[in-house]
């Protein structure tokens, strides 16, 4: 599930606590020496126990606060639930409310340490009628099969070791409505979504390429660029596609990560102006490895 978009004091305290931890020992999101962080607008490829709360975003007159909780049912199988509160202003009118509840089941079926590769498949469900129609929540439930991937470039030759910290992640999904037509007889839309990221990991550079000699907190940054594309089709026609590019940076601690991105539309259909997103994200499988962070049904798969 793609994250769509508060309390400052807890966030600052969490960041200070994480910064005081001298080592980075993360239980999830690893393929060999490669760590794939949870990115803000594109779902990461790892099945994990984590909490993204809050994610705050602002774009084109809309403010949104998103929350998502994910737990492991098995070692490589997770289930997440989330929603987004939106307050939007259009002209002189202000509307607010929650988007539909979304759930995602994800199975991480390939983990290659040698090639720094993660592959997962999953199914996302947006539960129609669980949100407010005032802010555009759909009345129809949609089901979206998805494929997730993450690939690091640590297997490049020594002549290109400067490029080993690069990694790419992505997810492609196709949302299908549970009912073909609305109550008014209009055809419900299908939607194709693709999102991805290009990352350059300073933690990887520091540990696998060359020690930078910087303070511990300073080698925890991962600059990245995310991009998103969505196209809806119904009544045998297609709406204009929406697309964004989102340059930003993530700081990764032992138990928490902080992220910030700009949100830049690439066409008129996507909106106007430049927005931003901020996220506080907790690694529950590192914070609570024996309780809510552990696989609920055991560590078999």
Backbone torsions as a table, in degrees:
resi	resn	phi	psi	omega
1	UNK	NA	129.0	176.6
2	UNK	-77.9	131.6	175.7
3	UNK	-73.1	123.6	-176.5
4	UNK	-105.1	-20.2	-177.9
5	UNK	94.9	NA	NA
6	UNK	NA	158.8	-160.4
7	UNK	-92.2	118.8	-174.5
8	UNK	-75.2	-40.9	-175.9
9	UNK	-60.1	-49.8	177.1
10	UNK	-59.1	-36.5	-179.7
11	UNK	-65.0	-43.7	179.6
12	UNK	-64.6	-43.7	179.1
13	UNK	-62.5	-40.9	179.1
14	UNK	-63.9	-40.9	-179.7
15	UNK	-65.6	-41.4	179.2
16	UNK	-65.7	-38.8	178.2
17	UNK	-63.8	-45.5	-179.4
18	UNK	-64.3	-38.3	-178.7
19	UNK	-65.2	-25.5	-179.0
20	UNK	-77.1	-10.9	-179.1
21	UNK	-82.2	120.6	-172.5
22	UNK	-75.3	-18.8	-177.0
23	UNK	-122.7	157.8	179.1
24	UNK	-112.3	102.1	-179.3
25	UNK	-121.1	98.5	-173.8
26	UNK	-109.3	131.9	-174.2
27	UNK	-83.6	-18.8	-174.5
28	UNK	-132.8	166.1	176.8
29	UNK	78.2	14.7	-178.8
30	UNK	-105.3	142.2	165.7
31	UNK	-133.2	99.4	-171.4
32	UNK	67.2	-125.6	179.1
33	UNK	-88.3	-2.1	-175.3
34	UNK	-90.4	125.8	172.4
35	UNK	-105.8	128.2	176.3
36	UNK	-102.5	110.3	-178.3
37	UNK	-73.0	163.4	172.5
38	UNK	-78.6	113.5	-179.0
39	UNK	-86.9	162.1	-168.1
40	UNK	-75.4	-46.5	-172.8
41	UNK	-107.8	-6.2	179.0
42	UNK	-126.6	127.4	-179.9
43	UNK	-62.1	133.8	-179.6
44	UNK	-78.0	163.3	-171.8
45	UNK	-82.7	-5.7	-173.7
46	UNK	-89.9	142.3	168.8
47	UNK	-83.9	120.5	-168.8
48	UNK	-148.4	162.4	169.3
49	UNK	-101.3	112.9	-174.1
50	UNK	-155.9	166.3	179.4
51	UNK	-136.8	117.0	173.2
52	UNK	-100.3	101.8	-175.5
53	UNK	-162.1	119.6	-5.5
54	UNK	-94.9	160.0	162.4
55	UNK	-111.0	115.6	-178.8
56	UNK	-108.8	132.3	178.6
57	UNK	-136.3	152.6	177.1
58	UNK	-137.6	127.0	177.8
59	UNK	-161.4	131.2	170.4
60	UNK	50.7	48.9	176.8
61	UNK	81.0	5.9	-178.7
62	UNK	-117.9	130.2	171.0
63	UNK	-109.1	138.1	-177.2
64	UNK	-140.3	143.4	173.8
65	UNK	-124.5	120.8	-174.9
66	UNK	-113.0	145.2	173.2
67	UNK	-136.3	139.4	177.8
68	UNK	-143.1	131.5	177.8
69	UNK	-117.7	130.7	-179.8
70	UNK	-127.8	136.2	177.0
71	UNK	-129.7	153.5	177.4
72	UNK	-89.8	128.0	169.8
73	UNK	-87.2	-40.4	172.6
74	UNK	-130.1	176.3	-174.6
75	UNK	-56.0	-40.6	-177.1
76	UNK	-120.2	25.5	179.1
77	UNK	-134.8	122.1	-175.8
78	UNK	-126.0	159.4	176.6
79	UNK	-132.9	129.9	-177.9
80	UNK	-125.4	156.3	176.4
81	UNK	-140.7	140.9	-179.0
82	UNK	-162.9	168.0	175.3
83	UNK	-158.2	173.5	-176.2
84	UNK	-134.6	130.0	172.3
85	UNK	-94.0	130.4	-174.2
86	UNK	-124.7	138.4	170.3
87	UNK	-128.6	116.0	-174.9
88	UNK	-125.6	148.4	-179.9
89	UNK	-122.6	124.7	177.9
90	UNK	-134.7	114.7	-172.2
91	UNK	66.7	-127.1	176.8
92	UNK	-100.5	7.5	-176.3
93	UNK	-100.7	140.4	176.7
94	UNK	-120.7	128.2	177.1
95	UNK	-124.8	148.2	175.8
96	UNK	-148.7	161.4	-179.6
97	UNK	157.6	-179.4	-179.4
98	UNK	-98.0	141.0	167.4
99	UNK	-70.6	170.2	177.7
100	UNK	-59.3	150.6	172.9
101	UNK	-68.9	137.9	178.3
102	UNK	-121.9	137.6	174.8
103	UNK	-125.5	148.4	179.3
104	UNK	-139.4	129.4	170.5
105	UNK	-103.1	130.2	-174.9
106	UNK	-132.9	131.9	176.9
107	UNK	-117.6	117.4	177.8
108	UNK	-87.3	100.2	-169.7
109	UNK	-99.8	-11.9	174.6
110	UNK	-135.2	129.3	172.4
111	UNK	-134.8	108.1	-178.5
112	UNK	-111.4	108.7	177.8
113	UNK	-67.1	-39.1	-176.6
114	UNK	-62.4	-42.0	-176.2
115	UNK	-103.0	7.6	179.7
116	UNK	49.1	55.1	-172.7
117	UNK	-125.7	131.8	170.4
118	UNK	-123.2	135.4	172.4
119	UNK	-131.4	133.6	178.8
120	UNK	-137.8	154.6	171.6
121	UNK	-128.3	157.0	-176.8
122	UNK	-166.4	176.6	177.6
123	UNK	-135.8	123.4	175.2
124	UNK	-102.8	142.3	178.0
125	UNK	-126.9	124.3	170.6
126	UNK	-100.7	116.6	-171.0
127	UNK	-84.2	101.8	-177.3
128	UNK	-59.1	140.0	178.9
129	UNK	83.7	-1.5	179.3
130	UNK	-87.9	-7.7	178.8
131	UNK	-118.9	-172.3	-175.1
132	UNK	-94.7	127.7	176.4
133	UNK	-70.0	-16.7	179.5
134	UNK	-63.4	-27.0	179.8
135	UNK	-113.1	20.0	171.4
136	UNK	92.7	11.9	177.9
137	UNK	-65.9	132.4	-176.1
138	UNK	-74.4	149.9	176.8
139	UNK	-85.0	-17.1	-175.5
140	UNK	-102.4	134.7	175.2
141	UNK	-69.3	138.9	176.0
142	UNK	-121.6	147.1	180.0
143	UNK	-121.2	127.7	-171.9
144	UNK	-128.8	98.6	169.7
145	UNK	-63.3	145.6	-175.6
146	UNK	-145.0	153.1	173.5
147	UNK	-124.4	130.5	-177.4
148	UNK	-117.5	146.6	176.3
149	UNK	-146.0	153.7	172.0
150	UNK	-144.1	131.5	-178.1
151	UNK	-139.0	120.7	172.6
152	UNK	-95.4	162.9	-175.2
153	UNK	-114.0	33.9	177.2
154	UNK	-70.1	-11.3	179.0
155	UNK	-91.6	10.1	175.0
156	UNK	-69.0	155.3	-179.9
157	UNK	-68.2	165.9	-178.3
158	UNK	-58.6	-29.6	-179.4
159	UNK	-66.8	-15.9	-180.0
160	UNK	-122.9	30.5	-176.0
161	UNK	-64.9	-21.2	176.2
162	UNK	-64.3	-24.1	-178.1
163	UNK	-93.8	-4.3	-178.1
164	UNK	-61.6	-31.6	178.0
165	UNK	-68.5	-10.5	177.6
166	UNK	-68.4	148.0	173.2
167	UNK	-151.1	155.9	174.7
168	UNK	-127.4	146.1	172.3
169	UNK	-134.0	161.7	178.3
170	UNK	-171.3	165.0	175.7
171	UNK	-148.6	136.2	174.8
172	UNK	-122.5	133.3	-179.2
173	UNK	-141.7	158.4	177.1
174	UNK	-135.4	112.0	-174.9
175	UNK	-89.5	128.1	-179.3
176	UNK	-118.6	131.5	179.4
177	UNK	-71.7	144.9	178.1
178	UNK	-69.0	-26.1	177.1
179	UNK	-123.6	135.8	-174.3
180	UNK	-69.2	-34.8	-174.9
181	UNK	-125.4	152.0	174.2
182	UNK	-78.6	174.7	177.6
183	UNK	-63.7	-23.4	179.0
184	UNK	-89.1	3.8	177.7
185	UNK	86.7	4.9	177.7
186	UNK	-85.9	148.6	-178.9
187	UNK	-75.4	128.6	175.4
188	UNK	-69.4	149.9	-173.7
189	UNK	-84.5	143.3	161.9
190	UNK	-89.2	157.2	179.6
191	UNK	-144.1	126.6	172.6
192	UNK	-97.5	132.7	178.8
193	UNK	-128.8	138.3	170.6
194	UNK	-137.9	132.6	176.0
195	UNK	-137.3	150.4	-180.0
196	UNK	-155.4	172.6	177.4
197	UNK	-144.9	149.5	169.3
198	UNK	-117.4	124.7	-172.1
199	UNK	-124.6	153.0	171.0
200	UNK	-132.3	111.1	-169.6
201	UNK	-92.4	112.0	173.4
202	UNK	-67.7	-36.5	174.1
203	UNK	-58.1	-38.9	178.5
204	UNK	-67.7	-45.5	178.4
205	UNK	-56.6	-45.0	-175.9
206	UNK	-66.7	-36.8	-174.8
207	UNK	-94.8	-25.5	-172.2
208	UNK	-116.0	-19.6	-177.8
209	UNK	-109.1	-61.8	179.9
210	UNK	-159.3	133.2	178.0
211	UNK	-65.7	127.9	-176.1
212	UNK	-83.0	-22.7	-178.8
213	UNK	75.3	16.6	179.3
214	UNK	-87.8	164.9	172.1
215	UNK	-57.5	153.0	-174.9
216	UNK	-56.1	-41.5	-177.0
217	UNK	-66.4	-26.3	-173.0
218	UNK	-81.7	-14.0	-179.6
219	UNK	-101.7	19.7	-178.2
220	UNK	-105.2	9.5	-176.6
221	UNK	-91.1	144.2	174.8
222	UNK	-128.7	97.4	172.6
223	UNK	-67.3	147.1	-178.4
224	UNK	-157.9	164.2	170.8
225	UNK	-130.1	125.2	174.6
226	UNK	-105.3	156.7	176.3
227	UNK	-144.4	147.6	-177.2
228	UNK	-137.0	142.8	178.3
229	UNK	-139.2	133.7	178.3
230	UNK	-141.8	140.0	177.8
231	UNK	-141.9	125.0	179.6
232	UNK	-103.3	143.9	177.7
233	UNK	-138.7	139.3	177.6
234	UNK	-161.4	162.6	-177.7
235	UNK	50.2	35.4	176.6
236	UNK	63.7	22.2	175.3
237	UNK	-135.0	169.8	-178.1
238	UNK	-123.4	139.3	173.1
239	UNK	-79.3	161.2	175.1
240	UNK	-58.8	139.2	179.1
241	UNK	-70.7	151.3	172.1
242	UNK	-111.5	142.5	-178.9
243	UNK	-150.8	145.6	-177.7
244	UNK	-139.1	153.5	166.7
245	UNK	-122.6	136.3	-170.4
246	UNK	-131.7	88.3	175.9
247	UNK	-76.0	142.7	-178.3
248	UNK	-169.6	-163.4	-177.5
249	UNK	-152.3	146.2	177.3
250	UNK	-124.0	136.4	171.9
251	UNK	-109.2	124.6	-173.2
252	UNK	-110.3	118.7	172.2
253	UNK	-101.3	-170.3	-179.2
254	UNK	-73.2	-39.4	-175.8
255	UNK	-116.4	-9.5	-172.4
256	UNK	-150.0	153.3	170.9
257	UNK	-133.7	151.8	179.2
258	UNK	-119.2	137.9	-179.2
259	UNK	-134.9	150.1	176.2
260	UNK	-145.7	135.5	179.6
261	UNK	-143.1	149.6	165.1
262	UNK	-85.2	157.5	179.5
263	UNK	-127.2	109.7	-172.1
264	UNK	-117.8	114.7	178.5
265	UNK	-72.4	146.6	-178.5
266	UNK	-104.6	-5.4	175.6
267	UNK	-153.5	171.5	-176.2
268	UNK	-65.8	-34.5	-178.8
269	UNK	-64.5	-19.7	-177.0
270	UNK	-84.8	-17.6	-179.6
271	UNK	126.8	-168.7	-173.5
272	UNK	-131.2	147.8	176.6
273	UNK	78.6	-178.5	180.0
274	UNK	-113.8	130.1	178.1
275	UNK	-109.0	-167.9	179.6
276	UNK	-153.2	163.2	176.3
277	UNK	-142.0	141.6	177.9
278	UNK	-128.7	140.6	-177.3
279	UNK	-140.3	140.9	169.2
280	UNK	-114.7	125.4	-171.5
281	UNK	-132.5	130.9	-177.1
282	UNK	-110.4	138.0	175.8
283	UNK	-93.0	94.6	-175.3
284	UNK	-67.9	-30.9	179.7
285	UNK	-73.4	-12.9	171.6
286	UNK	-95.5	-35.0	-179.5
287	UNK	-74.6	-42.4	-177.1
288	UNK	-126.4	68.1	-172.8
289	UNK	-68.0	-17.3	-176.2
290	UNK	-110.8	-0.3	-178.3
291	UNK	-126.3	-108.2	-174.7
292	UNK	-70.6	-14.3	177.9
293	UNK	-89.4	-7.9	-179.0
294	UNK	-91.0	154.5	176.4
295	UNK	-58.1	128.0	-174.8
296	UNK	-64.2	-36.7	-176.1
297	UNK	-104.4	16.6	177.4
298	UNK	104.6	176.5	-172.5
299	UNK	-106.5	38.8	-172.0
300	UNK	-81.5	-38.3	-174.1
301	UNK	-122.5	NA	NA
